[in-house]
Amino acid sequence: MNNHLSLKCRLVAMNFLEFAVWGAYLTSMGTLLVNVGLAEQIGWFYAVQGLVSIFMPGLVGMVADRWIPAQRLLGFCHLAAGAFMCAAAVYGTTHASVVAMGPLLALYTLSVAFYMPTLALSNSVAFTALTRAGLDTVKAFPPIRVFGTVGFLCTMNAIDYAGMQGNFGQFFVSGTLSLVLGLYSQTLPDCPTDKGPRKGGLAEALCFDAFKLFKVRHMAVFFIFAMLLGVSLQITNAFANPYITSFRQIPEFAQTYGALHANTLISISQASETCCILLIPFCLSRFGIKRVMMIAMAAWGLRFGLFGAGDPGVGVWMFVLSCLVYGVAFDFFNISGALYVDRNTDAKIRSSAQGLFMIMTNGLGATIGTLSAQQVLNHFVFNAPDAMQLDGWRTSWFVFAGYALVVLLLFALIFREQRNGQKA
C-alpha cells in the first residue's frame, strides 16, 4: 500500500509540472501577441502546436516504445523545450519595441515541438507505472491526472497576479518549469522498451504498427471524430483572453473584474476540470465512451455559445457558466479518449497509440481549428471597424458553437462503440 502511495505521489508531481509548464502561457499568449502587434497572427502561434503534433508525438512515441525508456525521453524533451522557451523569452524581452514574427515564432515552434510529445509520453509513463504496480488505470489515473489541471490553474493565476498576462515573463516561467521537470523525469519509474524481433518488416520495427488501428472500424471512426472535435481544443485558449480583455475598451466594462483579470476568470475552466476528471471512471462505466464523447461535444457547443452571449458586466454569469462547462468539454474528450485508446490497444504499441491520438486531436484537429478560427476572426473582428468588433466577436463564437453541434450530430449517427475489450 505504501509503495502504491509513493508511486502515485511521484506521478502527481509529474502531472503537476507537466501542465504547469503549459498553463504559464497557453491562455494568455494571445493577449501578449496583441500587445506586440501580432494580433492577426495569433492563430499561427497556436497552430504550430498542432502542426508539430502531427508528427512529433508519433515519432517520439515510436522511439519510446522501441529504444529509449519513456521517462528518459520525457526528461530530454522537457530540457529542450525549456531551453527554447527561455530563448524565445530573451528574444522578446530584448526586442520589445519591434518584435519580428519570424524569430519569435521559430524559437517558440522549436519549444512546442519538444513539449507536445510530452503530453502523450507522460500518459504513457503513468499508464505503464500503474499497470506494472497492478493498479486499474481507469480508477487510479484520473485522481492523479487532476493534479495536472491544478498545476495549469496555479501558473495561470500566478501569471495574472504577477502582471505577466501581456509580457514575456510568462515564457520565462514556462521555460524554467520545463527545465525542472526535465531533471525530475529522470527519477520516475522505468518504462521498459520492446526491442524484440518483429515480423512485420521495417514499418512494424519502427512502430508504425499503431496505424493498424485504422483497420478496425470502431477505432478508425473514433480517431476521425477525435480529429473533428480536436478542432475546438485551442480556440478558447487562443482567443478567449484577447476577447475578454477587449472589453477594457468599452467604458461600460472597462473597470469590471473580468476585463481586468481575464486569466483569473478563465481559470474557472481549469477549476472545473479538477472536478470533472474525477467523474470520468463513473461516467465511462455507466454511459460508455460514445455517450461520454457526445456529452463533451454538446459541452463544447455550450462553451462557445455562452462566450458569444456573455460580457464581463451583468452578463458575466454566462462567462462563468461557460468556464464551468469547459471541464466537461475538455476532460470527457481528452482524458476519456486517452483511456479508451489505452484499453483498446496492445501494450506493445501503447506509446505509439497515445501518440496517434495526439496526432489526430492536438495535431490535425487543432491545426485546422486554430487556422480556421483565425480566418473567421480576421473577417469579423480584426479587419472590421472598431465599432463593429464586439458584434464580430459574438458572431464568431456562435459560428464555433454551430460547428461543435454539427460534429455531435454526425458522431451520434455514425460511431458504434466496441464493448468487448478486444485489443487492436
FENHU-V310552 format. One record per residue. N is the residue number from 1. PHI is phi in radians with two decimals (999 if undefined). PSI is psi in degrees with one decimal (999 if undefined). D_FIRST is the distance of its C-alpha to the first C-alpha in Angstrom with 1 decimal. Layout:
[[N | PHI | PSI | D_FIRST] [N | PHI | PSI | D_FIRST]]
This chain:
[[1 | 999 | -43.7 | 0.0] [2 | -1.11 | -38.2 | 3.8] [3 | -1.10 | -40.3 | 5.4] [4 | -1.13 | -41.2 | 5.1] [5 | -1.13 | -42.5 | 6.3] [6 | -1.08 | -43.5 | 8.7] [7 | -1.07 | -46.3 | 9.9] [8 | -1.09 | -38.8 | 10.6] [9 | -1.13 | -39.1 | 12.4] [10 | -1.15 | -39.5 | 14.4] [11 | -1.27 | -31.2 | 15.5] [12 | -1.06 | -47.0 | 16.4] [13 | -1.06 | -41.5 | 18.6] [14 | -1.05 | -47.9 | 20.1] [15 | -1.17 | -38.0 | 21.0] [16 | -1.01 | -50.3 | 22.4] [17 | -1.21 | -38.1 | 24.7] [18 | -0.93 | -45.5 | 25.6] [19 | -1.65 | -17.7 | 27.2] [20 | -1.12 | -35.9 | 28.4] [21 | -1.00 | -45.6 | 30.7] [22 | -1.29 | -41.0 | 32.2] [23 | -1.12 | -21.3 | 32.4] [24 | -1.11 | -27.0 | 34.6] [25 | -2.35 | -18.6 | 37.6] [26 | -1.04 | -41.4 | 37.1] [27 | -1.63 | -10.9 | 38.5] [28 | -1.94 | -10.6 | 41.0] [29 | -1.08 | -32.1 | 42.5] [30 | -1.04 | -43.3 | 45.1] [31 | -1.17 | -38.8 | 46.5] [32 | -1.00 | -46.0 | 46.6] [33 | -1.18 | -35.0 | 48.6] [34 | -1.08 | -42.9 | 51.0] [35 | -1.15 | -27.7 | 51.6] [36 | -1.74 | 14.4 | 52.5] [37 | 1.44 | 22.9 | 54.8] [38 | -2.05 | 34.4 | 52.7] [39 | -1.03 | -40.2 | 52.2] [40 | -1.36 | -2.5 | 53.6] [41 | -1.96 | 6.2 | 51.3] [42 | -0.93 | -44.0 | 47.9] [43 | -0.98 | -36.3 | 47.2] [44 | -1.16 | -37.7 | 47.5] [45 | -1.18 | -31.8 | 44.8] [46 | -1.48 | -29.4 | 42.4] [47 | -1.20 | -32.2 | 43.7] [48 | -1.13 | -26.3 | 43.0] [49 | -1.07 | -38.7 | 39.3] [50 | -1.27 | -41.1 | 40.1] [51 | -1.07 | -45.3 | 42.5] [52 | -1.25 | -24.3 | 40.1] [53 | -1.31 | -11.4 | 37.4] [54 | -1.20 | -34.1 | 39.8] [55 | -2.17 | -30.8 | 39.3] [56 | -1.17 | -48.0 | 36.9] [57 | -1.06 | -41.2 | 33.5] [58 | -1.13 | -44.0 | 34.6] [59 | -1.12 | -47.5 | 36.0] [60 | -1.16 | -36.7 | 33.0] [61 | -1.07 | -39.4 | 30.7] [62 | -1.10 | -42.7 | 32.9] [63 | -1.10 | -41.3 | 32.6] [64 | -1.16 | -36.5 | 28.8] [65 | -1.18 | -35.5 | 28.7] [66 | -1.84 | -38.2 | 31.3] [67 | -2.21 | -46.9 | 31.6] [68 | -1.98 | 125.6 | 29.5] [69 | -0.91 | 139.9 | 25.7] [70 | -0.99 | -38.0 | 24.9] [71 | -1.21 | -32.7 | 23.1] [72 | -1.20 | -43.8 | 26.2] [73 | -1.17 | -36.1 | 28.6] [74 | -1.00 | -45.1 | 26.8] [75 | -1.13 | -44.7 | 27.5] [76 | -1.06 | -45.2 | 31.1] [77 | -1.06 | -40.2 | 31.9] [78 | -1.22 | -36.2 | 30.8] [79 | -1.10 | -43.1 | 32.8] [80 | -1.18 | -44.6 | 35.9] [81 | -1.06 | -43.8 | 35.4] [82 | -1.11 | -41.3 | 35.2] [83 | -1.11 | -44.6 | 38.2] [84 | -1.23 | -34.6 | 40.4] [85 | -1.18 | -40.7 | 39.4] [86 | -1.12 | -36.6 | 40.4] [87 | -1.12 | -39.8 | 43.6] [88 | -1.11 | -38.8 | 44.3] [89 | -1.13 | -41.1 | 43.9] [90 | -1.11 | -45.1 | 46.3] [91 | -1.04 | -49.8 | 48.8] [92 | -1.09 | -38.2 | 48.7] [93 | -1.24 | -39.9 | 49.0] [94 | -1.40 | -13.9 | 51.9] [95 | -2.10 | 37.8 | 53.7] [96 | -1.03 | -32.4 | 53.2] [97 | -1.29 | -35.4 | 56.9] [98 | -2.42 | 91.0 | 57.0] [99 | -1.57 | 115.2 | 53.7] [100 | -1.46 | 139.3 | 54.5] [101 | -1.11 | -40.0 | 52.4] [102 | -0.97 | -61.9 | 52.5] [103 | -1.09 | -41.5 | 50.8] [104 | -1.12 | -45.5 | 48.3] [105 | -1.15 | -36.8 | 47.3] [106 | -1.11 | -48.9 | 47.2] [107 | -1.14 | -41.5 | 44.7] [108 | -1.11 | -41.6 | 42.6] [109 | -1.10 | -42.2 | 42.6] [110 | -1.09 | -38.1 | 41.5] [111 | -1.12 | -50.5 | 38.6] [112 | -1.25 | -23.4 | 37.4] [113 | -1.09 | -33.0 | 38.1] [114 | -1.56 | -26.5 | 35.2] [115 | -1.33 | -44.0 | 33.0] [116 | -1.01 | -38.6 | 33.2] [117 | -1.11 | -21.6 | 31.5] [118 | -1.24 | -21.6 | 28.5] [119 | -1.11 | -42.8 | 27.8] [120 | -1.33 | -38.6 | 27.3] [121 | -1.10 | -40.6 | 25.7] [122 | -1.14 | -36.8 | 23.0] [123 | -1.09 | -44.7 | 22.2] [124 | -1.10 | -42.2 | 22.3] [125 | -1.06 | -45.4 | 20.0] [126 | -1.15 | -47.4 | 17.4] [127 | -1.07 | -42.4 | 18.0] [128 | -1.13 | -46.6 | 17.9] [129 | -1.12 | -42.5 | 14.7] [130 | -1.18 | -40.5 | 12.9] [131 | -1.12 | -43.8 | 14.8] [132 | -1.17 | -24.3 | 14.2] [133 | -1.51 | 1.0 | 10.4] [134 | 1.38 | 22.9 | 11.3] [135 | -1.76 | 150.9 | 11.0] [136 | -1.40 | 116.8 | 14.2] [137 | -1.11 | -35.0 | 16.1] [138 | -1.12 | -34.9 | 18.2] [139 | -1.53 | -37.6 | 15.5] [140 | -1.51 | -30.9 | 13.2] [141 | -1.28 | -47.4 | 16.2] [142 | -0.95 | -43.3 | 18.5] [143 | -1.13 | -23.7 | 16.4] [144 | -1.38 | -45.9 | 16.0] [145 | -1.10 | -26.0 | 19.7] [146 | -1.07 | -27.3 | 20.9] [147 | -1.29 | -18.0 | 20.5] [148 | -1.13 | -43.1 | 23.1] [149 | -1.13 | -37.6 | 25.5] [150 | -1.07 | -41.9 | 24.8] [151 | -1.09 | -43.8 | 25.8] [152 | -1.03 | -45.1 | 28.9] [153 | -1.11 | -42.3 | 29.8] [154 | -1.09 | -46.1 | 29.6] [155 | -1.28 | -33.2 | 31.9] [156 | -0.96 | -51.8 | 34.3] [157 | -1.22 | -35.5 | 34.9] [158 | -1.09 | -42.7 | 35.1] [159 | -1.10 | -41.5 | 37.7] [160 | -1.08 | -56.2 | 39.7] [161 | -1.32 | -14.8 | 39.9] [162 | -1.52 | 0.5 | 40.5] [163 | 1.28 | 28.7 | 43.5] [164 | -1.90 | 13.9 | 42.5] [165 | -1.04 | -32.9 | 42.8] [166 | -2.00 | 16.6 | 46.1] [167 | -2.36 | 178.6 | 45.9] [168 | -1.43 | 3.4 | 44.2] [169 | -1.02 | -32.5 | 41.9] [170 | -1.09 | -33.9 | 39.3] [171 | -1.22 | -38.8 | 39.6] [172 | -1.08 | -44.3 | 39.0] [173 | -1.09 | -47.0 | 35.8] [174 | -1.05 | -47.4 | 34.5] [175 | -1.10 | -40.4 | 35.5] [176 | -1.12 | -45.0 | 33.9] [177 | -1.11 | -35.9 | 30.5] [178 | -1.14 | -39.9 | 30.7] [179 | -1.12 | -39.6 | 31.5] [180 | -1.08 | -45.6 | 28.4] [181 | -1.18 | -32.7 | 26.1] [182 | -1.02 | -38.4 | 28.1] [183 | -1.33 | -42.4 | 27.0] [184 | -1.12 | -33.1 | 23.4] [185 | -1.02 | -26.7 | 23.0] [186 | -1.21 | -12.9 | 23.7] [187 | -1.69 | -1.9 | 20.3] [188 | -1.33 | 161.5 | 18.3] [189 | -0.99 | 146.2 | 16.6] [190 | -1.23 | 140.2 | 19.5] [191 | -2.01 | 104.0 | 20.9] [192 | -1.06 | 146.4 | 23.1] [193 | -1.68 | 163.9 | 26.7] [194 | -1.96 | 94.5 | 28.8] [195 | -1.73 | 7.3 | 31.9] [196 | -1.16 | 161.5 | 33.1] [197 | -1.12 | 147.2 | 36.6] [198 | -2.19 | 148.5 | 37.3] [199 | -1.62 | -6.1 | 40.3] [200 | -1.61 | 12.8 | 41.1] [201 | 1.38 | -165.9 | 43.0] [202 | -1.04 | -42.4 | 42.7] [203 | -1.04 | -44.1 | 41.4] [204 | -1.26 | -36.5 | 38.4] [205 | -1.07 | -31.5 | 37.8] [206 | -1.56 | 6.7 | 37.6] [207 | 1.24 | 21.2 | 35.1] [208 | -1.21 | -2.5 | 37.7] [209 | -1.15 | -11.3 | 36.5] [210 | -1.08 | -28.5 | 34.4] [211 | -1.26 | -10.2 | 37.8] [212 | -1.16 | -15.0 | 38.1] [213 | -1.03 | -25.9 | 36.1] [214 | -1.23 | -12.6 | 39.4] [215 | -1.40 | -15.5 | 40.8] [216 | -1.66 | 117.9 | 38.5] [217 | -0.94 | -50.8 | 40.3] [218 | -1.15 | -30.4 | 37.5] [219 | -1.32 | -38.4 | 35.7] [220 | -1.08 | -46.5 | 39.0] [221 | -1.11 | -40.5 | 39.9] [222 | -1.04 | -47.3 | 36.4] [223 | -1.15 | -37.3 | 36.8] [224 | -1.12 | -44.3 | 40.4] [225 | -1.27 | -27.6 | 39.5] [226 | -1.07 | -39.0 | 36.6] [227 | -1.15 | -45.6 | 39.3] [228 | -1.11 | -37.8 | 41.6] [229 | -1.36 | -27.4 | 39.1] [230 | -1.06 | -20.9 | 38.1] [231 | -0.96 | -32.8 | 41.6] [232 | -1.42 | -15.5 | 40.4] [233 | -1.02 | -44.7 | 37.5] [234 | -1.78 | 0.8 | 39.3] [235 | -1.11 | -50.6 | 42.3] [236 | -1.27 | -32.0 | 41.0] [237 | -1.05 | -39.6 | 39.2] [238 | -1.38 | -39.4 | 42.6] [239 | -2.07 | -11.0 | 45.0] [240 | -1.14 | -43.6 | 43.5] [241 | -1.12 | -49.3 | 43.8] [242 | -1.06 | -35.3 | 47.4] [243 | -1.12 | -51.8 | 48.3] [244 | -1.17 | -39.5 | 47.1] [245 | -1.12 | -30.3 | 48.4] [246 | -1.10 | -20.4 | 51.8] [247 | -1.16 | -13.6 | 52.3] [248 | -1.09 | -24.9 | 53.1] [249 | -1.39 | -7.8 | 56.5] [250 | -1.82 | 116.9 | 57.4] [251 | -0.87 | -37.6 | 58.7] [252 | -1.08 | -29.1 | 57.3] [253 | -2.00 | -2.3 | 53.7] [254 | -0.97 | -36.6 | 54.1] [255 | -1.84 | 12.0 | 52.4] [256 | -1.25 | 152.1 | 49.8] [257 | -1.05 | -43.7 | 46.2] [258 | -1.08 | -44.1 | 45.1] [259 | -1.12 | -33.8 | 47.9] [260 | -1.45 | -27.2 | 47.1] [261 | -2.31 | 63.2 | 43.3] [262 | -1.03 | -41.2 | 42.7] [263 | -1.10 | -40.0 | 39.4] [264 | -1.16 | -40.2 | 38.0] [265 | -1.09 | -46.2 | 39.3] [266 | -1.14 | -27.5 | 37.9] [267 | -1.13 | -14.4 | 34.5] [268 | -1.01 | -30.9 | 34.2] [269 | -1.03 | -45.5 | 33.5] [270 | -1.25 | -33.3 | 30.3] [271 | -1.10 | -38.7 | 29.3] [272 | -1.10 | -37.7 | 29.9] [273 | -1.00 | -41.2 | 27.7] [274 | -1.05 | -31.5 | 24.6] [275 | -1.43 | -42.3 | 25.1] [276 | -1.21 | -30.6 | 26.3] [277 | -1.01 | -39.6 | 23.4] [278 | -1.23 | -15.4 | 21.2] [279 | -1.46 | -14.2 | 23.9] [280 | -1.07 | -47.7 | 23.7] [281 | -0.99 | -44.3 | 21.2] [282 | -1.12 | -46.3 | 23.4] [283 | -1.17 | -39.7 | 26.6] [284 | -1.14 | -42.3 | 26.0] [285 | -1.26 | -31.4 | 25.2] [286 | -1.48 | -41.6 | 28.0] [287 | -1.90 | -23.2 | 30.7] [288 | 1.48 | 164.3 | 30.0] [289 | -1.13 | -35.4 | 30.6] [290 | -1.10 | -50.5 | 34.4] [291 | -1.17 | -36.0 | 34.4] [292 | -1.10 | -43.2 | 31.7] [293 | -1.16 | -36.9 | 33.8] [294 | -1.13 | -38.9 | 36.9] [295 | -1.07 | -41.7 | 35.4] [296 | -1.08 | -43.9 | 34.7] [297 | -1.12 | -42.7 | 38.3] [298 | -1.10 | -38.2 | 39.8] [299 | -1.15 | -36.4 | 37.8] [300 | -1.10 | -42.8 | 39.2] [301 | -1.05 | -42.9 | 42.7] [302 | -1.18 | -39.1 | 42.1] [303 | -0.96 | -52.4 | 40.7] [304 | -1.19 | -42.5 | 43.8] [305 | -1.07 | -40.8 | 46.2] [306 | -1.19 | -34.0 | 45.1] [307 | -1.09 | -41.0 | 45.5] [308 | -1.18 | -31.7 | 49.0] [309 | -1.57 | -19.3 | 49.9] [310 | -1.59 | 178.5 | 48.4] [311 | -2.76 | 166.7 | 49.5] [312 | -1.42 | 5.8 | 48.2] [313 | -1.71 | -119.5 | 50.6] [314 | -1.19 | -19.6 | 50.9] [315 | -1.63 | 13.7 | 49.2] [316 | -1.13 | -23.8 | 46.0] [317 | -1.07 | -29.2 | 44.2] [318 | -1.27 | -36.7 | 44.5] [319 | -1.08 | -44.5 | 42.9] [320 | -1.11 | -44.1 | 40.0] [321 | -1.12 | -38.8 | 39.6] [322 | -1.04 | -40.9 | 39.8] [323 | -1.20 | -36.6 | 37.0] [324 | -1.14 | -38.2 | 34.9] [325 | -1.17 | -27.8 | 35.6] [326 | -1.00 | -36.3 | 34.5] [327 | -0.99 | -42.3 | 30.8] [328 | -1.20 | -45.2 | 31.5] [329 | -1.03 | -46.7 | 33.9] [330 | -1.39 | -51.8 | 31.7] [331 | -1.17 | -44.1 | 28.2] [332 | -1.15 | -18.9 | 29.4] [333 | -1.64 | -59.4 | 31.2] [334 | -1.22 | -52.5 | 29.2] [335 | -1.26 | -45.7 | 25.6] [336 | -1.10 | -38.8 | 26.4] [337 | -1.09 | -44.2 | 28.7] [338 | -1.10 | -40.0 | 26.3] [339 | -1.17 | -38.9 | 23.8] [340 | -1.11 | -43.5 | 26.9] [341 | -1.10 | -43.3 | 28.0] [342 | -1.07 | -40.8 | 24.6] [343 | -1.38 | -12.7 | 24.5] [344 | -1.99 | 16.5 | 28.2] [345 | -2.32 | 156.4 | 28.4] [346 | -1.27 | 146.5 | 27.6] [347 | -1.04 | -27.8 | 24.8] [348 | -1.16 | -23.4 | 27.6] [349 | -2.06 | 26.7 | 29.1] [350 | -1.01 | -50.8 | 26.1] [351 | -1.15 | -40.6 | 27.2] [352 | -1.13 | -39.3 | 30.8] [353 | -1.16 | -41.1 | 30.3] [354 | -1.14 | -36.6 | 28.5] [355 | -1.11 | -39.1 | 31.4] [356 | -1.13 | -39.9 | 33.9] [357 | -1.06 | -39.9 | 32.4] [358 | -1.14 | -39.3 | 32.9] [359 | -1.03 | -45.9 | 36.5] [360 | -1.26 | -32.9 | 37.4] [361 | -1.65 | -70.6 | 36.1] [362 | -1.34 | -9.5 | 36.1] [363 | -1.63 | -90.9 | 38.7] [364 | -1.07 | -48.3 | 41.6] [365 | -1.07 | -51.8 | 40.8] [366 | -1.16 | -34.5 | 40.4] [367 | -1.12 | -50.4 | 43.4] [368 | -1.04 | -42.0 | 45.7] [369 | -1.14 | -47.7 | 44.5] [370 | -1.23 | -40.0 | 45.0] [371 | -1.18 | -38.9 | 48.3] [372 | -1.17 | -42.5 | 49.6] [373 | -1.10 | -37.7 | 48.5] [374 | -1.08 | -40.4 | 50.3] [375 | -1.15 | -41.0 | 53.5] [376 | -1.05 | -45.4 | 53.3] [377 | -1.27 | -35.9 | 52.9] [378 | -1.04 | -40.0 | 55.6] [379 | -1.23 | -49.5 | 57.9] [380 | -1.53 | -22.1 | 57.2] [381 | -2.11 | -68.4 | 56.2] [382 | -1.22 | -23.8 | 56.7] [383 | -1.78 | 8.6 | 60.2] [384 | -1.69 | 156.5 | 61.3] [385 | -1.03 | 151.8 | 63.4] [386 | -0.94 | -38.6 | 61.5] [387 | -1.18 | -19.9 | 62.6] [388 | -1.83 | -0.3 | 61.1] [389 | -1.20 | -36.5 | 57.7] [390 | -1.11 | -44.7 | 55.9] [391 | -1.08 | -35.2 | 57.2] [392 | -1.14 | -40.7 | 56.2] [393 | -1.04 | -46.4 | 52.6] [394 | -1.09 | -45.1 | 52.5] [395 | -1.03 | -41.6 | 54.0] [396 | -1.09 | -44.3 | 51.6] [397 | -1.09 | -36.9 | 48.5] [398 | -1.22 | -32.8 | 50.1] [399 | -1.09 | -44.7 | 50.7] [400 | -1.12 | -38.8 | 47.0] [401 | -1.11 | -42.5 | 46.1] [402 | -1.07 | -39.0 | 48.6] [403 | -1.07 | -47.5 | 47.1] [404 | -1.05 | -37.2 | 43.6] [405 | -1.26 | -32.6 | 45.1] [406 | -1.15 | -42.8 | 47.1] [407 | -1.07 | -40.1 | 43.9] [408 | -1.01 | -47.3 | 42.3] [409 | -1.08 | -45.7 | 45.3] [410 | -1.13 | -41.4 | 45.4] [411 | -1.08 | -42.7 | 41.7] [412 | -1.07 | -33.8 | 42.1] [413 | -1.45 | -30.0 | 45.0] [414 | -1.83 | -41.8 | 43.8] [415 | -1.28 | 134.2 | 40.0] [416 | -2.12 | 119.3 | 38.9] [417 | -1.33 | 139.3 | 35.1] [418 | -1.63 | 123.1 | 33.7] [419 | -2.00 | 1.3 | 31.3] [420 | -1.54 | -0.5 | 30.9] [421 | 1.28 | 11.6 | 28.0] [422 | -1.19 | 132.0 | 30.3] [423 | -1.41 | 137.9 | 29.5] [424 | -1.67 | 999 | 32.4]]
